[in-house]
Amino acid sequence: MWDEKETDRKLCIICSKGTLDMAYPGLVLANAALMEGIDVTIFFTFWGLDMITKREMSNLKFTPIGNPHKMNFGNRTIGIPNAVAGFPGMTNMATSMIKKEMDKLEFPEIPEFLEMITDAGGKLYACRLSTDMFQLHEEDLYEGVEGIVGATDFMELSEDAQIIFI
């Protein structure tokens, strides 16, 4: 249960995936932790950078390939076999279906979710190695990103924190 008292707990979330279904778990956990008064740092690495890259963050997709679970939509349950999931248009169709369900639940879009997190005191950092590899610069990233840091800097940022890798 949330109360307004401060806590000395720290949570660091490493976001390494840039698909729609892999973006939300880290953002939801960060938001929940902030509501509990927990200090939150999110480190975006490899394809997780798509979550904070201006040109990508509003266009994340859900790919049904490798996601064997069934999706419930109203009175229908849809399972998309991998053999069909790779057909042209399947990623866009699956993304559209997921977004419609998220809209019904009033889930914020990625940029709005990031703004909620930073407004609540969450800290966002991009991985130096990954930004170098993808030739990204600070001006390419969401304005709320506090900086581009290396692995040793992340070790300092995450000292005494619970770490979750997504």
Backbone as a ProteinNet text record, in pm:
[ID]
protein_1_A
[PRIMARY]
MWDEKETDRKLCIICSKGTLDMAYPGLVLANAALMEGIDVTIFFTFWGLDMITKREMSNLKFTPIGNPHKMNFGNRTIGIPNAVAGFPGMTNMATSMIKKEMDKLEFPEIPEFLEMITDAGGKLYACRLSTDMFQLHEEDLYEGVEGIVGATDFMELSEDAQIIFI
[TERTIARY]
84	0	87.8	52.5	132.5	104.6	211.9	198.7	309.9	302.2	391.5	526.4	557.8	686.4	799.9	914.1	1033.3	1087	1157.3	1220.6	1365.2	1449.2	1587.7	1608.9	1500.6	1510.5	1544.5	1621.8	1659.8	1629.3	1580.6	1552.2	1615.7	1692	1746.9	1688.1	1633.5	1574.6	1657.5	1701.7	1776.6	1679.5	1653.3	1563.4	1648.1	1641	1726.6	1649.4	1518.5	1435.8	1353.2	1330.4	1259.8	1125.8	1065.7	932.3	827.4	707.9	600.2	573.2	570.8	541.2	654.5	775.3	888.3	914.4	855.3	872.5	789.9	667.8	577.4	612.6	665.4	696.4	790.5	896.8	989.4	925.9	845	780.8	676.3	601.6	501.3	569.6	676.6	748.7	810.3	867.8	926.9	821.1	707.9	599.4	548.6	529.7	481.9	582.6	710.7	813.8	815.4	804.8	802	682	568.7	448.8	470.2	562.1	594.5	708	756.2	863.4	1002.2	1014.3	1142.6	1217.5	1345.9	1432.6	1449.2	1419	1419.1	1515.1	1597.8	1685.7	1658.5	1640.7	1623.1	1740.6	1802.8	1918.2	1874.5	1881	1836.9	1959	1960.3	2074.2	2026.1	2112.5	2083.3	1948.2	1857.5	1732.8	1637.2	1664.6	1586.8	1597.9	1704.6	1719.4	1602.8	1537.3	1421.4	1314.7	1307.3	1207.8	1232.1	1357.6	1389.9	1447	1447.9	1492.9	1373	1384.1	1270.7	1204.4	1282.5	1222.8	1157.6	1185.5	1133.9	1028	1036.5	959.9	808.6	756.2	611.4	570.2	666.8	639.2	682	689.3	729.3	623.8	667.9	578.9	576.2	470.7	459.7	473.1	570.8	586.6	534	446.8	393.2	492.8	602.3	701.5	768.7	768.8	832.8	748.1	627	533.9	422.1	443.1	349.9	218.6	209	86.6	-31.6	-147.5	-269.2	-311.4	-372.4	-421.7	-573.8	-630.4	-775	-824.8	-917.2	-977	-1128.5	-1191.7	-1335.4	-1371	-1451.4	-1491.9	-1407.8	-1295.6	-1208.8	-1073	-1017.7	-880.2	-803.1	-697.3	-620.5	-480.5	-441.9	-304.7	-248.1	-135.5	-77.3	44.5	36.7	151.3	271.6	392.8	513.8	520.9	469.7	474.5	395.2	293	209.7	255	313.1	349.1	446.9	526.6	624.3	570.3	446.5	388.8	382.1	390.6	381.1	250.6	262.9	146.7	109.7	165.6	127.3	173.4	293.3	341.1	251.7	216.1	128.3	-9.3	-62.1	-192.8	-186.8	-86.1	-72.6	-50.9	29.4	52.6	-76.9	-153.5	-281.3	-376	-380.1	-468.4	-425.2	-295.8	-244.8	-272.8	-249	-271.1	-418	-508.6	-651.8	-687.5	-631.5	-658.3	-597	-478.5	-413.8	-491.5	-546.5	-629.1	-752.8	-812	-929.2	-893.6	-771.5	-725.5	-666.5	-670.2	-619.2	-470.5	-395.6	-250.9	-190.2	-95.7	-32.3	61.4	78.8	178	316.8	417.4	553.8	602.8	594.9	643.7	573.1	442.3	366.3	408.4	432.1	475	612.4	703.7	835.3	824.2	735.2	714.3	660.9	567.6	515.1	627.6	714.7	824.7	924	963.6	1059.6	996.8	869.5	801.3	795.2	790.5	785.1	924.2	1028.4	1163.6	1246.3	1191.6	1268.6	1379.8	1490.2	1605.9	1626.4	1649.6	1667.5	1809	1874.7	2009.9	2019	2096.7	2124.7	2264.1	2281.6	2408.9	2505.4	2624.4	2727	2763.4	2791	2829	2720.3	2594.9	2483.5	2460.3	2468.7	2450.5	2562.3	2683	2794	2770.9	2727.9	2705.6	2596.3	2490.3	2378.9	2393.4	2508.2	2538.1	2429.6	2392.4	2293.6	2364.4	2305.2	2359.2	2249.8	2288.3	2188.9	2070.8	2093.2	1982.3	1884.5	1925.2	1836.8	1744.4	1771.3	1702.2	1595.1	1500.9	1395.5	1457.8	1395.1	1450	1471.8	1397.9	1409.3	1527.6	1602	1719.8	1826.9	1877.5	1974.8	2114.5	2143.3	2274.8	2301.2	2413.1	2463	2579.9	2568.7	2669.8	2723.2	2845	2906.6	2870.8	2917.3	2886.8	2941.6	3061	3116.6	3035.1	2984.9	2897.3	2768.1	2715.9	2594.2	2618.1	2736.8	2768.9	2756.7	2802	2790.6	2644.2	2570.3	2429.6	2346.1	2384.9	2305.3	2353.7	2452.9	2505.2	2392.8	2384.2	2283.9	2140.3	2124.5	1988.7	1950.2	1822	1768.5	1773.2	1819.8	1832.5	1739.9	1664.7	1576.5	1618.3	1642.3	1684	1567.2	1529.9	1417.4	1467.5
-118.1	0	123.4	219.6	339.6	437.2	487.8	603	698.9	821.1	924.6	928.7	833.9	838.5	801.6	859.6	831.4	693.5	633.5	505	513.1	428.6	427	317.3	260.2	155.5	215.5	140.1	181.9	67.8	105	8	57.6	-28.4	-0.9	-102.5	-51.4	-137.1	-121.6	-233.7	-233.2	-274	-183.9	-211.6	-239.5	-362.5	-403.9	-438.9	-430	-468.3	-348.4	-338.5	-223.5	-254.3	-365.8	-394.5	-343.3	-323.4	-267.6	-352.2	-483.5	-571.3	-579	-542.5	-543.8	-405.6	-302	-167.1	-147.4	-192.6	-162.2	-226.6	-348.3	-403.5	-315.1	-265.3	-179.1	-47.6	9.8	137.2	121.1	13.2	-13.4	-34.6	-114.5	-138.6	-9.8	71.2	198.2	288.5	299.2	384.3	334.3	204.1	147	172.9	155.9	179.2	325.3	415.6	557.9	590.6	527.8	549.4	498.7	405.2	352.5	429.6	534.7	614.9	557.4	464.4	399.8	482.4	501.7	571.9	483.3	536.8	456.4	513.7	426.4	457.9	354.5	402.3	311.2	330.7	219.9	217.1	150.2	223.1	172.9	130.6	5	-47.6	-126.8	-142.7	-211.3	-166.1	-256.4	-216.4	-148.9	-155	-78.6	71	112.6	253.9	303.9	214.3	256.7	322.4	283.5	340.1	487.6	532.6	671.8	747.2	684.6	751.5	822.1	952.9	1034	976.2	931.7	885.7	747.6	675	538.6	524.4	602.5	578.9	575	643.5	641.5	536.7	460.5	364.1	222	189.5	54.3	-45.2	-161.8	-265.3	-386	-463	-593.2	-698.3	-785.3	-890.9	-1022.4	-1087.7	-1214.7	-1330.4	-1310.8	-1418	-1442.3	-1567.1	-1603.4	-1574.1	-1527.2	-1503	-1606	-1724.5	-1834.8	-1823	-1726.5	-1717	-1674.8	-1704	-1664.7	-1528.2	-1449.5	-1318.3	-1323.6	-1276.1	-1271.4	-1133.7	-1130.8	-1007.6	-1026.2	-965.6	-980.8	-1126.2	-1179.1	-1319.3	-1410.1	-1356.6	-1436.1	-1456.8	-1573.4	-1601.1	-1628.7	-1552.1	-1563.9	-1613.5	-1720.1	-1768.9	-1762	-1697.3	-1682.3	-1774.3	-1880.9	-1971	-1899	-1936.8	-1874	-1883.3	-1990.3	-2007.4	-1897.5	-1844.5	-1739.5	-1601.7	-1596	-1468.8	-1387	-1452	-1380.7	-1328.5	-1355.7	-1307.2	-1154.9	-1095.1	-948.6	-897.8	-794.9	-732.4	-786.5	-901.8	-961.7	-877.7	-820.7	-736.5	-614.2	-550.7	-433.3	-469.5	-584.7	-627.6	-654.7	-728.1	-760	-633.5	-541.4	-414.2	-336.7	-330.8	-259.4	-320.6	-452.4	-520.3	-490	-497.1	-469.7	-325	-231.7	-90	-60.7	-126.1	-107	-153.1	-266.6	-316.7	-224.6	-172.5	-81.7	49.9	96.1	216.6	196.3	78.7	48.5	56.3	17.2	20.4	156.9	251.6	387.2	388.9	298.9	295.1	413.8	483.1	595	544.3	625.5	596.4	607.4	554.4	551.9	692.5	794.6	926.6	981.1	961.1	1007.3	930.3	800.2	718.6	765.5	793.9	843.8	977.6	1062.4	1191.5	1172.4	1080.5	1051.6	1006.7	921.9	867.6	977.5	1058.7	1165.5	1272.1	1302.8	1400.4	1352.6	1220.6	1162.9	1142.8	1181.8	1171.7	1056.3	977.4	868.9	923.3	852.3	894.8	798.6	856.1	778.2	798.8	688.5	694.8	604	648	567.7	507	389.8	317.1	374.9	410.4	468.1	372.1	246.7	150.7	138.8	128.7	111.7	237	355.4	478.2	492.8	456.2	461.7	362.2	242.3	139	180.8	244.4	285	429.1	490.7	627.9	726.5	716.9	807.7	910.2	1027.4	1136.4	1187.5	1266.6	1315.5	1382.2	1456.9	1527	1429.7	1303.6	1202.2	1140.4	1168	1100.5	1188.4	1122.5	1188.1	1290.7	1406.2	1516.3	1481.6	1387.5	1351	1261.4	1218.7	1135.2	1222.5	1178.5	1258.6	1251.9	1147.6	1140.2	1005.5	1000.8	877.4	833.6	712.2	665.8	528.7	502.7	373	272.8	151.9	42.8	72.2	129.9	158.4	266.3	363.7	464.6	400.8	306.5	237.9	159.8	103.2	31.7	126.1	249.1	348.6	385.6	407.6	445.6	335.9	211.8	99.8	44.4	109.1	59.8	51.4	-62.1	-90.1	-94	-110.4	-114.5	-256.6	-280.4	-402.2	-379.1	-477.7	-461.5	-561.4	-509.7	-592.3	-575.2	-686.2	-685.1	-729.1	-643.8	-676.3	-671.3
0	0	0	-79.3	-95	17.8	75.3	162.9	125.1	175.3	127.6	197.6	283	351.8	256	283	203.4	240.7	149.5	174.7	126.5	178.3	131.6	26.3	-20.3	-121.8	-257.3	-334.9	-469.4	-566.3	-682.1	-787.5	-916.4	-980.2	-1112.7	-1209.1	-1316.6	-1418.8	-1545	-1599.3	-1724.4	-1834.1	-1927	-2038.9	-2162.6	-2212.5	-2323.6	-2450.4	-2445.2	-2560.3	-2606.1	-2735.9	-2789.2	-2853.1	-2816.7	-2869.2	-2771.2	-2821.1	-2739.7	-2615.4	-2632.2	-2519.6	-2418.8	-2458.7	-2364.8	-2305	-2360.8	-2307	-2180.9	-2182.2	-2071.4	-1937.8	-1931.5	-1799.5	-1716.9	-1777.3	-1704.8	-1662.8	-1751.1	-1719.8	-1609.5	-1614.3	-1510.3	-1375.2	-1374.1	-1248.9	-1194.6	-1282.5	-1239.2	-1178.5	-1243.8	-1193.8	-1059.3	-1047.2	-920.2	-808.6	-837.3	-736.1	-692.3	-788.5	-754.2	-665.7	-692.5	-609.8	-467.6	-450.8	-318.4	-251.6	-317.4	-260.7	-283.3	-375.3	-404.6	-509.3	-488	-583.2	-706.6	-825.4	-948.1	-1051.4	-1105.9	-1217.9	-1326.3	-1450.1	-1563.3	-1657.9	-1695.5	-1784.7	-1913.7	-2024.6	-2154.3	-2235.8	-2276.9	-2350.4	-2471.5	-2567.9	-2693.7	-2747.7	-2782.9	-2847.4	-2750.5	-2623.2	-2526	-2550.7	-2619.7	-2655.7	-2740.6	-2814.7	-2895.1	-2808.1	-2682.4	-2591.1	-2563.5	-2577.4	-2546.7	-2667.3	-2784.4	-2905.3	-2967.7	-2985.5	-3032.7	-3157	-3253.9	-3380.6	-3369.6	-3262.5	-3247.2	-3138.5	-3032.3	-2909.7	-2928.8	-3026.5	-3049.7	-3151.7	-3201.2	-3307.4	-3273	-3145.9	-3107.7	-3155.3	-3193.5	-3247.6	-3154.7	-3168.7	-3103.3	-3212	-3198.4	-3297.5	-3241.2	-3315.3	-3266.2	-3279.3	-3353.4	-3368	-3233.7	-3191.2	-3065.4	-2942.9	-2962.2	-2852	-2863	-2805.5	-2826.7	-2749.9	-2660.9	-2581.7	-2667.8	-2618.4	-2686.7	-2633	-2719.2	-2679.2	-2674.6	-2565.2	-2551.3	-2591.9	-2685.4	-2731.4	-2729.7	-2628.9	-2616.1	-2596.6	-2684.3	-2673.2	-2762.2	-2815.4	-2902.6	-2837.4	-2858.3	-2819.7	-2947.2	-2966	-3089.4	-3056.7	-3120.3	-3114.3	-3255.1	-3269.3	-3402.2	-3410.9	-3489.4	-3502.1	-3563.2	-3521.8	-3575.2	-3727	-3783.2	-3928.2	-4000.2	-3934.6	-3992.2	-3943.4	-3824.7	-3761.7	-3844	-3926.6	-4007.7	-4139.5	-4169	-4294.6	-4294.7	-4412	-4419.7	-4357.2	-4278.9	-4216.4	-4079.3	-4040.9	-3912.5	-3793.7	-3801.4	-3691.4	-3676.4	-3787.4	-3779.6	-3726	-3768.1	-3719.5	-3568.5	-3525.6	-3383.3	-3301.2	-3352.3	-3282.5	-3268.3	-3374.4	-3371.6	-3268.4	-3263.5	-3167.4	-3023.7	-2996.9	-2862	-2823.9	-2915.1	-2885.6	-2855.7	-2927.4	-2900.6	-2759.3	-2720.1	-2584.7	-2479.5	-2506.7	-2412.9	-2401.8	-2513.1	-2510.8	-2423.2	-2432.2	-2348.1	-2200.1	-2167.2	-2027.9	-1989.8	-2084.8	-2065.7	-2028.6	-2091.9	-2074.2	-2146.4	-2085.4	-2155.6	-2265.1	-2368.3	-2472	-2409	-2473.5	-2419.6	-2379.1	-2466.4	-2424.6	-2299.8	-2292.3	-2175.1	-2049.9	-2063.6	-1950	-1900.2	-1992.9	-1954.9	-1881.6	-1929.7	-1864.3	-1722.1	-1705.4	-1571	-1478.9	-1529.4	-1448.6	-1411.3	-1508.6	-1477.5	-1388	-1408.5	-1322.6	-1177.7	-1158.8	-1024.2	-963.8	-1037.6	-983.8	-1036.2	-1126.9	-1185.3	-1274.1	-1277.6	-1356.8	-1473.8	-1591.1	-1713	-1765.4	-1801.9	-1857.5	-1979.1	-2077.1	-2195.5	-2182.7	-2238.7	-2236.2	-2340.2	-2295.8	-2384.2	-2497.9	-2467	-2570.3	-2677	-2632.1	-2726.2	-2809.6	-2748.1	-2827	-2929.1	-2889.9	-2985.5	-3099.8	-3065.3	-3165.2	-3265	-3214.6	-3300.5	-3349.4	-3319.4	-3362.2	-3318.8	-3191.3	-3132.7	-3045	-3036.5	-2955.5	-2863.1	-2764.8	-2667	-2734	-2841.6	-2908.1	-2975.9	-2993.7	-3051.5	-2947.4	-2820.6	-2710.9	-2647.4	-2585	-2508	-2413	-2400.7	-2321.9	-2175.2	-2122.4	-1981.2	-1948.4	-2049.8	-2025.2	-1960.6	-1846	-1770.9	-1829.1	-1905.2	-1965.4	-2029.2	-2099.1	-2159	-2072.1	-2015.8	-1920.9	-1960.9	-1918.6	-1943.6	-1835.8	-1854.4	-1760.7	-1621.1	-1612.6	-1479.4	-1408.2	-1484.4	-1423.9	-1373.7	-1452.7	-1409.8	-1280.8	-1265.6	-1141.3	-1021.7	-1037.6	-931.3	-906.7	-1014.8	-1003.2	-936.3	-957.3	-908	-774.2	-713.9	-585.9	-482.7	-415.9	-312.4	-364.8	-494.5	-552.4	-589.4	-588.8	-648.9	-799.3	-875.6	-1021.2	-1090.1	-1186.5	-1266.8	-1412.7	-1481	-1621.1	-1707.2	-1801	-1890.3	-2033.5
[MASK]
++++++++++++++++++++++++++++++++++++++++++++++++++++++++++++++++++++++++++++++++++++++++++++++++++++++++++++++++++++++++++++++++++++++++++++++++++++++++++++++++++++++

